[in-house]
Amino acid sequence: PDAWVARLYAFLDGWPSLCRPDGPARDKPIIRLENGQQVTAFGPAVYLPGPAGTTGLRTVRRAIADVPAARHFLAGLGLTEPDLVAEVLDSILPGYDELDIDQLDAVQHAADLDCIMMALDQATAASRDRLLDQLQQTAFLVGENAADGVKKMKPPGELYQRSRELEAYFDGNP
């Protein structure tokens, strides 16, 4: 039960050596997610639940994280509430891995682009650099071949902003 897990976290909070990255519990699935799944503390990103509710990210079950002693333990593991950068990196951009243009939902894509822009505006310098690096590697923008009209998903560095001057420059280039 969640109450038992919260008590376990309170107990483990008193024994920090057990749950260090090199400690005996490092590969034990002791973190309970909102969906009930149990994962390790040092695997893929897990977040504390924020005030906004569910975000699509892997978050600790709220009923557990709301217990102060349990939250103290989880924070001691380095878990934090997600921000927009985390949402973009861990939830939005992975959805574009190997996405074909035919699978693209235009409404969701527009919402994703808005979220990416807000994350870039609100990010700290360090997280902004991390976000920019990942954006450069992810094909999340729609590009159109000006010669034949074929559309494909492309990363930003492989696209040009269409203009009359650029169309004249590339005229005749397949």
KABEL-V41662 format. One record per residue. OMEGA is omega as a letter, one per 30 degrees, with the letter a starting at -180 (* if undefined). Layout:
omega->[OMEGA & OMEGA]
This chain:
omega->[a & a & l & l & l & l & l & l & l & l & a & l & l & a & a & a & l & a & l & l & l & a & a & a & a & a & l & a & a & a & l & l & l & a & l & l & l & a & l & a & a & l & l & a & l & a & l & l & l & a & a & a & a & a & a & l & l & a & l & l & a & a & l & a & l & l & a & a & l & l & l & l & a & l & l & l & a & l & l & l & a & l & a & l & l & l & l & a & a & a & a & a & l & l & a & l & l & l & l & a & a & a & a & l & a & a & l & l & l & l & l & l & l & a & l & l & l & l & l & l & a & a & l & a & a & a & l & l & l & l & l & l & a & l & a & a & a & l & a & l & l & l & l & l & a & a & a & l & l & a & l & l & a & l & a & a & a & a & l & l & a & l & l & a & a & l & l & l & a & a & l & l & a & *]
